[in-house]
Amino acid sequence: MSVLRLIKDIIRRQFFSGVLVVVPLILTYVVLRFLFESIDGILQPVVEKTFGYHIPGLGIAITLLLIILTGFFTRGYIGSRIYKTGDRILTKTPVIRVFYLAAKQLIEAITVPHIRAFKQVVIFEYPRRGAYALGFATNNIEFQDGNSTSRRLVGVFVPSTPTPVSGIVIFVPENEVIPLDISVEEGIKLIVSGAIVAPPLVKTVKKLATEEVQKDNAPC
């Protein structure tokens, strides 16, 4: 191996190592900054009107304090009861329940390992033949066209990179969906890292687990 190639390999490895550190920090920064600015925009006018001066960093301090206090509060008996009551009210309120449940289930599916909303990592040809998109199989439906011809379609959530809490849902014919032998956690890491963090070998599996997904997501 030439010296130049050795230097390139070292730089490339260090670059990838740096990306693994920097990207999660940037994502965390973007989310927290949004929270900081939102809370700061609400509180600062009130503080300035009440006390007559601006307090730098008020949004950051209040956001951190709010997150910590919320964590303590909801872990207690009274807090958990209040949270469950509020959650039950929101899930039964017309219109609001649609957005609330969708957002809650999506966040839980991505962040909580034991939630089984995303059963399997899959790929399918998109947006053209020969190119593949990676996503998570969520559910399946029976689609019937005007000629009464039925087809089974698989709902696939295709997350955005590097923020997997947003994305698109595509219904794909079941026979065109290719399930992969990797965990949902590995799939999320692959998407968030922009495919930098990827298993050395990805195999396909024969069975598509959408039927199990449908059972797991069925209301109790």
N, C-alpha and C positions, 0 to 999 in steps of 0.2 A: 504494500500500500504506500502510495506516495505521501510526502509530507503535506502537500496541499489538500489531498483528499482526507487525510487524518484530521487536519484542522477544520475542514468543512463538517466532518462527522461530529467533532467535538462541539462546534458551534450549533449545529442542528440539535444535538441532544440537550444542550444547555437552553436553547431557545424553547424547545418543547417543555422542558422542566419549568421554565419561567412562565410559560403560558398556563400551565396547570395551577400555578400560584396566582397569577394576575387575573385570569378570567373570573374565577369565583369571587375574588375581591371586588372586581368591577361590578358584577351582578349584584352583590350585596350592597355596594355603594349606591347603585341606581335605585334599588328598592327603598333603602333607608332614606335617601335624599328626597324621594317622592313623599315619604311619610313626614320627614322633617319640614319640608316646605309647605305641605298641606296644613299641618298643625300650627306652624309659625304664622301662616297667612291668616289663620283664624284667631290666634291668641294675641299677636302683636298689636293689632288695632285696639283690642280691649285693654291691654296693658298700657299702651300709650295714652289712651283716653282717661284711664283711671289714675295712673301715676305720673303721666306727663313726660315720660322718656322711653327710649328704645332699649331693650335688653338683648344684646347680641347672643346668639346661640340658644335662645329660649326654646325654639322648636326642637333642637337636638336633645336638650335636657328633658323636656316634657315627654318626647317620644320614647326615650329610653326608660324613663320613670313609668310611663303608661304601660309599656310592654312588660316590665318586671312586675308591676302591681297587678296587671291582668293575669299573669302567670300564677302569682301567689293566690289571688282571689279565686280563680276558677278551680284551683286544686283543693280548696277548702270545701267543707260540707255546704255551707250557705251559698258560696259562690257557684259551686257546681249545680246546685238546685236552681239558682237564678238563671245560669247559662242554659240549662236544659229547658227551663220554662220559656225563655226567650227564643231558643232554637225551635221549640214546638210551635210557638206562635207564628214565627216567620215561615215555617214550612207549611202552615195552614192558611196563610194570608194570600188571597188571590193576586195574581200578577207578580207580587214580590217573590212568592215561593219558587216561581220558575227560575228566576235569576239567582236567587239565594242558593237553592239546592244544586243548580248546575255549577256555580262557582265553588261551593263547598266540596262537592264530590270530585271536581277536577283537582283542587288543591290537595285533598286527601289522597287521591290516587297517585299523585306525583311525590308527595312528601312523606306519607305514612306507609311503611313497608308492608304491613299486614292487610291493608285495604286492597281488595282484589278487583277493583273496577277495571284496571288494565290487566287482562289475563295473560296476554302473550305479545311478544315482539314479532312483527311481521314486516315483510317488504312486498311491494307490488310495483308493476311498471307504471311510472308516472314521472313527468308529464308527457312522456312519449315512449314508444317502444324502444327497449334497449337501455333505458334509464330507470333506476329504481328509487323509490321513496321509502323511508323507514317510518313505521308508526306502530300504534298499539291497538290490537283488536279489542273492541269494546262490547259489541252486541251484533246480532244478526236479524234480518227481517226477510219476510217472504214478499217479493215484489211481483205484482201481476200487471201486465200491460193491457192495452185495449183488446188484444186478441185472446185474453184469458190465459196467456202463457205465463207460468210462474217461474221465477228465478230466485235463488237464495243470494242475498247480498250481505256482505260483512261490513259493519261500521268500523272504520279505521280512523283513529285520531292521529293526525300528523302534526307534532309539535313544531314550534319555531325554534331556531337556533339564534342565540344561546338561552332564550327564556322559554322553557317548555310549558309554562302556564298558559300560553296562547298558541293558537294554531288553527288548523282547519279539519273538518270531518269529511271524509270521502267514503261513499258506499261503493264497494268493489265486489264484483262477482266472486263467489266463494272459491271457484276453481282457479282464480287468478291471484289469490292471496297465498303468499309463501311464508309459512311460520318458521321462525328461527329458534335455534337451540341456545338462546341466551336469556338471562333473567330481565325482568322489567327494569331493575336497578341498573344493570349494565347498559340497557337500551337508553335510559335517561342520561347516563354518563356520556355515552357516545354522542347523543344529540347536543347536550350542553357544551361539550368540548369541541364541537364542530368536527367530530370523527377523529380527533387527535387521540383521545382515550378510547381505543377499540381493542376487542379481543384479538389475539393473533390468528385465530381460526374461528370462523362462523359457519356452523352447519345448519342445514334445514331439518325440520322434523316432519313426520307424515301427518300427524293429527293437528287440526286446528281447534283450539279450545274455546270457541265462541259459545258452544252450548253450555259449558260450565260457567262462562261469564254471565249468560242470561239467567242461570239459576242463582248465582251469587248476587245479582243485582235485583232479583225479584223482591217486591215488598213483603215484609213479614206480616 
